[in-house]
Amino acid sequence: MLEGIANPGALTETEILSEPRCWKECLQVLEGNDEIGPFLDRSASFPEWLFIGCGSSYYVAQSAARSWTAITGLRAHAIPASELLFFPELILRDNAAVQPVLISRSGTTSEILKAAEYLHSAGIRTLAISCSPGQKLEDLATTTLCLAPADEASTVMTRSFTSMLIGLQFLAARRATKPKFAESLQRLADGSQAILEPMAGRIREFAEFHSFSDFVFLGQGPFYGLACEGALKVQEMSCSYSQSFHTLEFRHGPKSIVSPETLICFLLSEKGNSAERELLEEVKGLGGSTLAICNHADSKIRGSADLLIEIQLEIEEIARLAAFVLPCQLLGLYTGLKKGHDPDRPKNLSRVVVLND
């Protein structure tokens, strides 16, 4: 136990373990939101969507943009808020043809507020998604989706990340008139509840038994934003060095760091499974330590993973994304505890980044 701190990490652990229940509550909030229909009607002519965030919210934006295209067929991309502030001419080529979505857990992050102010002054209608009601972002945005059940007391984003991602996927399903996809999100919540606590026990045991000097997270397509978030969780909660790459890009230079002391974490997709599995086998053959997260594993994946996490949810792949974040959050939490840190109070971090004007 850390000196002077009772139950370090207990708050973060509770919030992670609450996620499936929280997803169901957030879906109920969205189903009862009367503003979604009018908003989607107003934005129906927009061929392109722009998802904007900072830190973890930017990684929500990355996976949400990929999800949006997969579900709706519309173009979508993600940017950090600072890119819009410094290089708007590279982002907004045709103001009337893009629908921006502002993502912020607190609704008070300085760069998001500045981005919202810029878009408002340009006459561009915006959607905001947040977990904290009554904040300034709500005044600046045209429409706001508030997922209050996902708000957190801890510094590090966990259930807010997955809940906002699911919320935007739900919105995409409404935009594309795909009620079966929305039903899949409900099944995601139910199925994840059953696997979460056993998963937590296995990851805690793995983290307590091993000591890694570095971490790498790999993902392709909609999983890349999740890989970035996984690397950030380990950095924040354990003060460890971690990186993220598109999976097959790892061969192009970064592979030089493979060693038993570096844990290479694979978020394995179905679409790229064969190529990603070959890289997993290659890394294991080089003597690397490996964590594989997938929906179902074959014998080759089982033989190449030092720790295997199978999600085992029989829903479409895009609807499973949030479940792939859970092992990453738990790895960050239990690695931090192993190293003597308090994940509830990460070094040098505050819950919200607020800058002086």
N, C-alpha and C positions, 0 to 999 in steps of 0.2 A: 504494500500500500504506500502511496506517496505521502510524505510527511505533511501533516496538517490538512489532508484532503480525504474525506470519507468516501468510499466507493467510487474511485476514479472511473470514468467511462460509463457509469450506470445510466446516466441520462441518455447518452447516445445509444447505448444498447437497447434501452426501452423503446426509443423512437424507431430504431431499425426493426425491432420485432413487432412493432405496431403497424408496419407498412401495409400488409394485405387488408387489414381492417380499415385503415385510413383510405385506401383506394376505393373501397366500397362506399364509404361515406362521401368521398369526393364525387363519385359517379352519381350518387343520389342528389348532391347539390347541383350538378350539371343538368341532370334530367329535369330538375324543377326550375331551371333558369329560363325565364321568359325572354331574355334579351338575345339568346343565341339565334333564334329563328330570324328576327329582323336584321341582326348583324350579317348573317350569311346571305340574306336577300340583298343587302346593300353591296356586299363584296362579290356577288355572283359573277360580275363581268371581269374581275381581275384575273389575268392569266398567270400572275407570278406572286408568290408569297415570300416575305422576308422576315426571318426569325432573328431576334436581337437579344443578346444577353451578355452578362459578365461572369467570369469564373464558372462555377458549376452551372449557372443559368445559360451560359454560352454553350455548354455541352448538352444541356437540354435542347437548346436551339438546333444543334447539329443533328441530333437524333430525331427531333420533331420535324425538321425539314425533310429528311430522308423518308420519314413515315408519311408526311403529307403527300409527297410525290407518289409513293407506293400505293396509298389509299385512294387519292383523288385523281391521280394522273396529271396534276398541275405542276409547273415548275416551282421549285422552292429552294432557297439557300439560306445559310446562317452566317451571321457576322457578329464579332464583338461590338459593343456599343461605341467603343473608341474609333473604330473604322468609319462609322457613319459621321462622327464628329470631326475627324481630321480629313477624310477623303470622300465627302458626300457625292462629288461629281463622278466618282467611280462606282458608286452604289446605286444612285437614283437617276437612271438614264431617262425614265419616263414616269414622272410622279403619279400620273393618273392611272398607271397600269400595274402598280404594285400595292400589295396589302401588307403593311408592317405589323408584326406581333412583338410586343415588348414583354420580356420575361424577367420577373424579379420576385424572389421569395418575400422580401420585406416591403417592396413598393417604395423604398427610400434610397436605393443605391444611387449615388451621385451621377454616374455616367449614364445610367438608364434614364434618369430624370432629365438630364441634358439632351439626350437623344429624343425623348418625348417632347420636350420643349421645341427642339429644332423641327420635328415633323409637324407639330401643331402650328408653328409659325409659317410653315410651308403650305398649310392648308391640306395636309394629308391625314385622312382618318386612320386611327390606329386601334388595335385591340391590345389590351394588357392582360396578363395572367399573373396572379400574385397569390400569396397565402395569408396576407395580413390586411384586413379591411380598414377603410377610412384613411388611407395614406395618400401622399401627394400625387403619386402616379395615377391614382383613380381620377383625380381632378383633371389631369392632362390628357388622358386617353379618351377616345370616343366611347369605347365599350370596355368594361372590365369583367373578367371572370375571376372571382375570389374563391380559392379553395381553402377556406379557413380551417377545416379539420387537419390539414397537412402542416400547419404552422408548427414551429419547433422552438424549444427553449435553448437547445444546444447551439454552439457556434457553427458546427459543420453541417452542411445540407445533406440530409439523407432522405427522409420520407417526402420532403418538399420536392426534391429532384424527381423522384419516380412519380409522384402524384401530378406534378405539372406536365410531365411527359405524357402520362395517361390521359390527362385532361385535354391536351392538344390532339392526341390520337382520337379521342371521343369526338372532338370538334370536326376532325377530318372525316370521320365516319358519317356525321350529320351532313357535312358538305357534300359528300359523295352519295348520300342516301344508301348507306350500307348498315342496316340495323343488325345484321349478323355479326359484323365486326364489333359493334358496341357490346353485343352479347358475349363475344370472346373476351372482352376486357373484364366483364363480371366473372367469367370462368377463370381468368388469370388470377384474380383476387382470391377466389376459393381454393384454387390449386396451390397457390404460393403459400397460403396459410398452413397447409398440411406438410410442406417440405421445409419451412423456414427454421424451426427450432432444431430439428436433426442436423440441418446444414450448419447452423451456428455452432453446434457442439463439435462437429468434425473440423471446422475451420479453426476454432479455438485450440483444439488439440494440436493441429498442424502448426499453427503459429507458435505455440508454446514449446514445441519440440525442435523447431528450426530457427536458425538465425541467418537472415539474408542481409547482405550489404546493399544490394540494389534490387529494383523491381522494374519489370517491363510489362506493359499491357498492350495486347495486339487485337485489332478488330477491323473488319472491312464493312463498307456500306453503312447501314444504320447502326452497326455495332462499333464503328470508329468513335463516335461521340461517347459511347459507354466506356470504351477503352481509355479515352482521355479522362473521363470522370473517375474511373478506377485508379489511375495513376495519381490523380489529385487527392483522392481519399487517403491513399497510403502516405502521401506527402504531408497532408494536413494533420492526420491523427497520429502518425508515428515519427514524423521528422526524418523520414527515409528518402533517399534519392530514388525517384521513379520517373519513367518515361513512357510515352505512348507512340505507337506507329500503326499505319495501315499494315495489316498482317504480312503481306508478301513483300512489302518494302523493307522488312527486317533483314532480308537477305542482302540488301544493297548497302552494306557497310555496318549497320548496327550489330549484325551477327557476331562481330569480333568480340563483343563483351560477354558472350556465353561462357558461363562457368557454374560450378555447383553453388557459388555464393550469390548468384543472381537468379531470382525467381522470374521466369518468363510465363506470363499469364495469357492464355489464349481464350478469346471469346469466339467460339466456333460457330459459324453460320451453316445453314443447310445449302445455300446456293454455292458457296465456295468451299464446301466441306472437304472435297478430295484434295485440293491444292493446299488448304490450310492444314489438313491432317498430315500431309507430306512434310510440311515445314515443322510441325510438332515432332514428328519422328526424327527429322534431321537435327533439331535442337537437342533432343534427348540423346541421339547418337554422338553428339559433340560433348556430352557430359553435363548438359545443362539441367537445372532444376525446373520443373514444369508444373503449372496448374492449368487444367483444361475445364472450361465451362461450356456445356453444350446441352442440347435437349435430350438426345440419345447418343450413347457412345457405342462404337463397334470395338472389336477386339484390338485393333491397331491403336485406337485412342487410349483404350484401357492400358495397353502395354507401354505407352509413352508418357503417361501422366503420373507424377508423384502424388498429386491430389486431383481427383476427378469429382466434379460437381455436375450431376445430371438434373436438369430442370423437370423433364418428363411431363410436359403439358401438351395435350393434344388440341392445340389451337394454332392458327396460322402464325408464321414466324414473326411478323411485325408486331403482333399483339403480345408476344412474349418478352419484348425488349426489357421492360422494367424488372422482370425477374432476374435477368442477367446482371443487374447492378447489385443485387443483394449480396452475393459472395464477395464482390469487390469492397463493399462497405464493411462487411464483417472482417475481411482480411486487414483493412486499415485499422479498425477498432482493436482487434486482438494483437496485432503487431505493435501498436502503440502501447498497449498494456504490458506486453512482454518487455518492451524497452524501458518501462518505468515512466511513461508519459501519462497525462490525463487527457484522453480524447475529447472530453467535455470542454476543456480549456486549452486549445492548441496554442503553442508558442507563437507570439508575434501577430496573432490574428484577432479580429473582432467579428462580431456577428454580421455587421453591415459595413460596407466601405463607404464612408461619408467624407468627402473632400472639402477643404476650405475653398470658398469662392475666390 
